[in-house]
Amino acid sequence: SSSTMEQKQQQQPQQILQIPGSLLSETYGAVNRLNAERSKRISALQSTFPVLHYSILSVLAVSICMAFLMETNQELLIFLNAIQLKLLWTMLISTFTALAVVCYDLSDPFRGS
């Protein structure tokens, strides 16, 4: 029985699948668009902020902290007592810590952490 199947297969001509030209061109167009979008996405993921941005933010943060410390280093403060100064200092440092975390996250976006 296997020899009769082989004979039938040899007698039938091979049928070649014909793909219409419009379908083929649409497929190539879709692949090209997909590759273009992929390259845009990869270039967006690989671009980061320059180091100069981070250094400017750091210098500004340090200068604000120094100005706060120099202004509050006086014997007589009319408007603020010690607890209010400590509270303001804590808010200032926590704000800069949050900014540092955001900058750290922006240095390597889409990392997944």
Summary of the structure (lengths in Angstrom):
residues: 113
radius of gyration: 34.1
end to end distance: 63.5
largest distance: 110.8
contacts: 195
relative contact order: 0.07
helix: 74%
strand: 0%
